[in-house]
Amino acid sequence: MDDPELDKIRQQRLAQLQAQQGGTGDPNHAKNQEERMQAMEEAKLTILAQALSQDARARLNTIKLSRPEKGAMVENMICRMAQMGQVRNKITEQELIQLLESLNSQMPKSSSTVKFDRRRAALDSDDEDF
């Protein structure tokens, strides 16, 4: 059962899977990466706290609840603006609304449709005469 070729193939496959997942198998690497992600998240929250007024933060949090991907996009955009020096004063709620409207005009419209299947309602047995 101890075939050296089989062991070699297993080691190659394990290395390939670890490379695909971006991990080296080292628990310290995963821990360091998690710490970096937490530090980046804290930095983003600090920037947002400095750049947004309380009303604007509340509106942004509401947006994040309803559309998380859009909320993350707006957060990243505000962070980039603050890092590039485009934000002089705190962004008010009205300024955030204007920013959102300009972002909505640039975004492609999503065509979500609702389709009703009325045939099921037409086949209801309540209307049958006995």
Accessible surface in RSA format (square Angstrom, percent):
REM  Atomic radii and reference values for relative SASA: ProtOr
REM  Chains: A
REM  Algorithm: Lee & Richards
REM  Probe-radius: 1.40
REM  Slices: 20
REM RES _ NUM      All-atoms   Total-Side   Main-Chain    Non-polar    All polar
REM                ABS   REL    ABS   REL    ABS   REL    ABS   REL    ABS   REL
RES MET A   1   227.63 117.9 158.85 105.1  68.79 163.8 137.91 117.2  89.72 118.9
RES ASP A   2   136.48  95.6 111.51 111.0  24.97  59.0  33.89  79.8 102.59 102.3
RES ASP A   3    69.04  48.4  64.55  64.2   4.49  10.6  22.38  52.7  46.66  46.5
RES PRO A   4   104.10  75.9  93.63  85.4  10.46  38.0  99.11  81.8   4.99  31.0
RES GLU A   5   124.81  71.7 122.92  93.0   1.90   4.5  38.35  74.2  86.47  70.6
RES LEU A   6    71.05  39.6  69.85  50.0   1.20   3.0  70.74  49.7   0.31   0.8
RES ASP A   7    68.88  48.3  67.60  67.3   1.28   3.0  24.74  58.2  44.14  44.0
RES LYS A   8   132.70  64.7 126.25  77.5   6.45  15.4  75.03  67.5  57.67  61.4
RES ILE A   9   104.88  59.7 104.31  77.7   0.57   1.4 104.31  75.1   0.57   1.6
RES ARG A  10   143.15  60.1 136.75  69.7   6.40  15.2  51.09  69.8  92.05  55.8
RES GLN A  11   118.43  66.2 114.57  83.7   3.86   9.2  39.51  84.1  78.92  59.9
RES GLN A  12   106.27  59.4  97.71  71.4   8.56  20.4  42.94  91.4  63.33  48.0
RES ARG A  13   120.42  50.6 117.69  60.0   2.73   6.5  48.56  66.4  71.87  43.6
RES LEU A  14    90.42  50.4  88.46  63.3   1.96   4.9  89.96  63.2   0.46   1.2
RES ALA A  15    58.65  53.9  51.20  79.0   7.46  17.0  54.14  76.2   4.52  12.0
RES GLN A  16    90.61  50.7  83.53  61.0   7.08  16.9  30.07  64.0  60.54  45.9
RES LEU A  17    68.00  37.9  67.95  48.6   0.05   0.1  67.95  47.7   0.05   0.1
RES GLN A  18    56.68  31.7  55.74  40.7   0.95   2.3  16.50  35.1  40.19  30.5
RES ALA A  19    77.92  71.6  49.91  77.0  28.01  63.7  59.33  83.6  18.59  49.2
RES GLN A  20   127.47  71.3  88.67  64.8  38.80  92.4  43.02  91.6  84.46  64.1
RES GLN A  21   154.03  86.1 116.93  85.5  37.10  88.3  41.16  87.6 112.87  85.6
RES GLY A  22    51.74  63.8   0.00   N/A  51.74  63.8  35.80  98.2  15.94  35.7
RES GLY A  23    27.58  34.0   0.00   N/A  27.58  34.0  23.41  64.3   4.16   9.3
RES THR A  24    92.25  65.6  66.53  67.4  25.73  61.3  68.61  92.2  23.64  35.7
RES GLY A  25    55.64  68.6   0.00   N/A  55.64  68.6  27.52  75.5  28.12  63.0
RES ASP A  26    67.53  47.3  58.62  58.3   8.91  21.1  20.88  49.1  46.65  46.5
RES PRO A  27   102.75  74.9  91.39  83.3  11.36  41.3  99.00  81.7   3.75  23.3
RES ASN A  28    93.33  64.4  93.06  89.9   0.27   0.6  15.98  38.5  77.35  74.8
RES HIS A  29    63.50  34.7  60.94  42.4   2.56   6.6  38.93  40.1  24.57  28.6
RES ALA A  30    61.02  56.1  54.41  84.0   6.61  15.0  57.15  80.5   3.87  10.2
RES LYS A  31   126.86  61.9 121.95  74.8   4.92  11.7  69.31  62.4  57.55  61.3
RES ASN A  32    74.69  51.5  73.05  70.6   1.65   4.0  13.64  32.8  61.05  59.0
RES GLN A  33    88.90  49.7  88.90  65.0   0.00   0.0  14.08  30.0  74.82  56.7
RES GLU A  34   106.54  61.2 101.56  76.8   4.97  11.8  34.18  66.1  72.36  59.1
RES GLU A  35    88.71  50.9  83.54  63.2   5.17  12.3  36.69  71.0  52.03  42.5
RES ARG A  36   137.02  57.5 134.47  68.5   2.56   6.1  69.67  95.2  67.35  40.8
RES MET A  37   114.89  59.5 111.12  73.5   3.77   9.0  91.48  77.8  23.41  31.0
RES GLN A  38   100.52  56.2  96.89  70.8   3.63   8.6  32.01  68.1  68.51  52.0
RES ALA A  39    58.36  53.7  49.32  76.1   9.03  20.5  53.42  75.2   4.94  13.1
RES MET A  40   125.28  64.9 117.18  77.6   8.10  19.3  97.60  83.0  27.68  36.7
RES GLU A  41    79.04  45.4  77.71  58.8   1.33   3.2  35.39  68.5  43.65  35.6
RES GLU A  42   114.27  65.6 111.74  84.5   2.54   6.0  39.59  76.6  74.68  61.0
RES ALA A  43    52.85  48.6  44.80  69.1   8.05  18.3  52.15  73.4   0.70   1.9
RES LYS A  44    43.65  21.3  41.32  25.4   2.33   5.5  20.62  18.6  23.03  24.5
RES LEU A  45    72.98  40.6  71.59  51.2   1.39   3.5  71.69  50.3   1.29   3.5
RES THR A  46    73.21  52.1  68.23  69.2   4.98  11.9  48.50  65.1  24.71  37.4
RES ILE A  47    35.66  20.3  35.37  26.3   0.29   0.7  35.38  25.5   0.27   0.7
RES LEU A  48     1.51   0.8   1.51   1.1   0.00   0.0   1.51   1.1   0.00   0.0
RES ALA A  49    51.03  46.9  41.97  64.8   9.06  20.6  44.40  62.5   6.63  17.6
RES GLN A  50   124.64  69.7 109.93  80.3  14.70  35.0  41.02  87.3  83.62  63.4
RES ALA A  51     5.26   4.8   2.42   3.7   2.84   6.5   5.26   7.4   0.00   0.0
RES LEU A  52     2.26   1.3   0.00   0.0   2.26   5.7   0.00   0.0   2.26   6.1
RES SER A  53    27.89  23.6  25.45  34.0   2.44   5.6  26.26  55.9   1.63   2.3
RES GLN A  54   148.35  83.0 141.51 103.4   6.84  16.3  60.36 128.5  87.99  66.7
RES ASP A  55    89.45  62.7  85.39  85.0   4.07   9.6   8.64  20.3  80.82  80.6
RES ALA A  56     0.00   0.0   0.00   0.0   0.00   0.0   0.00   0.0   0.00   0.0
RES ARG A  57    56.59  23.8  56.56  28.8   0.03   0.1  13.81  18.9  42.78  25.9
RES ALA A  58    58.38  53.7  51.08  78.8   7.30  16.6  56.32  79.3   2.07   5.5
RES ARG A  59    88.88  37.3  82.90  42.3   5.97  14.2  12.34  16.9  76.54  46.4
RES LEU A  60     3.09   1.7   3.09   2.2   0.00   0.0   3.09   2.2   0.00   0.0
RES ASN A  61    64.94  44.8  63.75  61.6   1.19   2.9  22.26  53.6  42.68  41.2
RES THR A  62    85.95  61.1  84.98  86.2   0.97   2.3  60.64  81.5  25.31  38.3
RES ILE A  63    28.66  16.3  27.96  20.8   0.70   1.7  28.66  20.6   0.00   0.0
RES LYS A  64    68.38  33.4  62.70  38.5   5.69  13.5  34.91  31.4  33.48  35.7
RES LEU A  65   154.78  86.2 128.46  91.9  26.31  66.2 130.56  91.7  24.22  65.2
RES SER A  66    84.39  71.3  51.19  68.3  33.20  76.5  49.34 105.1  35.05  49.1
RES ARG A  67   134.68  56.5 133.98  68.3   0.71   1.7  19.50  26.7 115.18  69.8
RES PRO A  68    83.99  61.2  78.61  71.7   5.37  19.5  80.03  66.1   3.96  24.6
RES GLU A  69   121.05  69.5 108.27  81.9  12.78  30.4  70.88 137.1  50.17  41.0
RES LYS A  70    38.75  18.9  38.75  23.8   0.00   0.0  15.62  14.1  23.13  24.6
RES GLY A  71     0.00   0.0   0.00   N/A   0.00   0.0   0.00   0.0   0.00   0.0
RES ALA A  72    41.79  38.4  40.98  63.2   0.81   1.8  41.57  58.5   0.22   0.6
RES MET A  73    65.71  34.0  60.55  40.1   5.16  12.3  45.30  38.5  20.42  27.0
RES VAL A  74     0.00   0.0   0.00   0.0   0.00   0.0   0.00   0.0   0.00   0.0
RES GLU A  75     6.39   3.7   6.39   4.8   0.00   0.0   0.00   0.0   6.39   5.2
RES ASN A  76    67.10  46.3  65.40  63.2   1.70   4.1  13.34  32.1  53.76  52.0
RES MET A  77    36.76  19.0  36.76  24.3   0.00   0.0   9.93   8.4  26.83  35.6
RES ILE A  78     0.00   0.0   0.00   0.0   0.00   0.0   0.00   0.0   0.00   0.0
RES CYS A  79    11.86   9.0  11.86  13.2   0.00   0.0  11.17  28.3   0.69   0.7
RES ARG A  80   131.73  55.3 131.44  67.0   0.29   0.7  56.94  77.8  74.79  45.3
RES MET A  81    41.80  21.6  41.80  27.7   0.00   0.0  36.98  31.4   4.82   6.4
RES ALA A  82    31.30  28.8  13.20  20.4  18.10  41.2  13.89  19.6  17.41  46.1
RES GLN A  83   128.48  71.8  90.03  65.8  38.46  91.6  35.96  76.5  92.53  70.2
RES MET A  84   133.61  69.2  98.46  65.2  35.15  83.7  77.64  66.0  55.98  74.2
RES GLY A  85    29.95  36.9   0.00   N/A  29.95  36.9  25.97  71.3   3.98   8.9
RES GLN A  86   107.58  60.2  77.28  56.5  30.30  72.1  34.16  72.7  73.42  55.7
RES VAL A  87    31.00  20.4   8.73   7.9  22.27  53.7  12.09  10.5  18.91  51.3
RES ARG A  88   204.40  85.8 167.11  85.2  37.29  88.8  70.86  96.8 133.54  80.9
RES ASN A  89   123.52  85.2 109.13 105.5  14.39  34.6  33.49  80.6  90.02  87.0
RES LYS A  90   109.45  53.4  98.48  60.4  10.97  26.1  64.91  58.4  44.54  47.4
RES ILE A  91    13.13   7.5  13.07   9.7   0.05   0.1  13.13   9.5   0.00   0.0
RES THR A  92    64.26  45.7  64.26  65.1   0.00   0.0  59.57  80.0   4.69   7.1
RES GLU A  93    50.08  28.8  48.26  36.5   1.82   4.3   8.78  17.0  41.30  33.7
RES GLN A  94   121.47  67.9 121.14  88.5   0.33   0.8  51.76 110.2  69.71  52.9
RES GLU A  95    87.29  50.1  82.93  62.7   4.36  10.4  32.42  62.7  54.87  44.8
RES LEU A  96     0.00   0.0   0.00   0.0   0.00   0.0   0.00   0.0   0.00   0.0
RES ILE A  97    41.36  23.5  41.22  30.7   0.14   0.3  41.35  29.8   0.02   0.0
RES GLN A  98   118.48  66.3 112.37  82.1   6.11  14.5  34.85  74.2  83.63  63.4
RES LEU A  99    33.73  18.8  29.62  21.2   4.12  10.4  33.16  23.3   0.57   1.5
RES LEU A 100    17.95  10.0  17.88  12.8   0.07   0.2  17.95  12.6   0.00   0.0
RES GLU A 101   107.54  61.7 100.81  76.3   6.74  16.0  41.19  79.7  66.35  54.2
RES SER A 102    51.60  43.6  45.20  60.3   6.40  14.7  40.66  86.6  10.94  15.3
RES LEU A 103    14.77   8.2  13.60   9.7   1.18   3.0  14.77  10.4   0.00   0.0
RES ASN A 104    59.18  40.8  55.55  53.7   3.63   8.7  19.33  46.5  39.84  38.5
RES SER A 105    89.42  75.6  53.42  71.3  36.00  82.9  48.67 103.6  40.75  57.1
RES GLN A 106   141.31  79.0 108.14  79.0  33.18  79.0  40.89  87.0 100.42  76.2
RES MET A 107    73.73  38.2  67.09  44.4   6.64  15.8  51.87  44.1  21.87  29.0
RES PRO A 108   115.78  84.4  91.38  83.3  24.41  88.7 103.09  85.1  12.69  78.9
RES LYS A 109   177.10  86.4 150.31  92.2  26.79  63.8 111.56 100.4  65.54  69.8
RES SER A 110    98.19  83.0  67.83  90.5  30.36  69.9  52.12 111.0  46.07  64.5
RES SER A 111   108.97  92.1  75.59 100.9  33.38  76.9  50.82 108.2  58.16  81.5
RES SER A 112   103.06  87.1  72.28  96.5  30.78  70.9  48.69 103.7  54.37  76.2
RES THR A 113   123.74  88.0  91.29  92.5  32.45  77.3  66.20  88.9  57.54  87.0
RES VAL A 114   122.91  80.9  94.05  85.1  28.86  69.5  96.99  84.3  25.92  70.3
RES LYS A 115   194.71  95.0 162.53  99.7  32.19  76.6 109.09  98.2  85.62  91.2
RES PHE A 116   146.52  73.3 123.78  76.7  22.74  59.2 125.68  76.2  20.84  59.6
RES ASP A 117    65.92  46.2  43.48  43.3  22.44  53.1  28.20  66.4  37.72  37.6
RES ARG A 118   178.22  74.8 171.13  87.2   7.09  16.9  66.45  90.8 111.77  67.7
RES ARG A 119   178.44  74.9 176.54  90.0   1.90   4.5  75.43 103.1 103.01  62.4
RES ARG A 120   185.88  78.0 172.80  88.1  13.09  31.2  63.65  87.0 122.24  74.1
RES ALA A 121    75.56  69.5  55.36  85.4  20.20  45.9  64.64  91.0  10.93  28.9
RES ALA A 122    81.60  75.0  46.67  72.0  34.93  79.5  58.56  82.5  23.04  61.0
RES LEU A 123   147.74  82.3 121.34  86.8  26.41  66.4 125.97  88.5  21.77  58.6
RES ASP A 124    69.95  49.0  58.11  57.8  11.84  28.0  15.65  36.8  54.30  54.2
RES SER A 125    70.59  59.7  61.06  81.5   9.53  22.0  31.45  67.0  39.14  54.8
RES ASP A 126   119.25  83.5  87.31  86.9  31.94  75.5  29.63  69.7  89.63  89.4
RES ASP A 127   118.60  83.1  94.76  94.3  23.84  56.4  36.56  86.0  82.05  81.8
RES GLU A 128   102.97  59.1  84.59  64.0  18.38  43.8  36.03  69.7  66.94  54.7
RES ASP A 129   143.75 100.7 110.60 110.1  33.15  78.4  38.06  89.6 105.69 105.4
RES PHE A 130   229.26 114.7 151.69  94.0  77.57 201.8 180.06 109.2  49.20 140.8
END  Absolute sums over single chains surface
CHAIN  1 A    11229.8       9619.4       1610.4       5927.9       5301.9
END  Absolute sums over all chains
TOTAL         11229.8       9619.4       1610.4       5927.9       5301.9
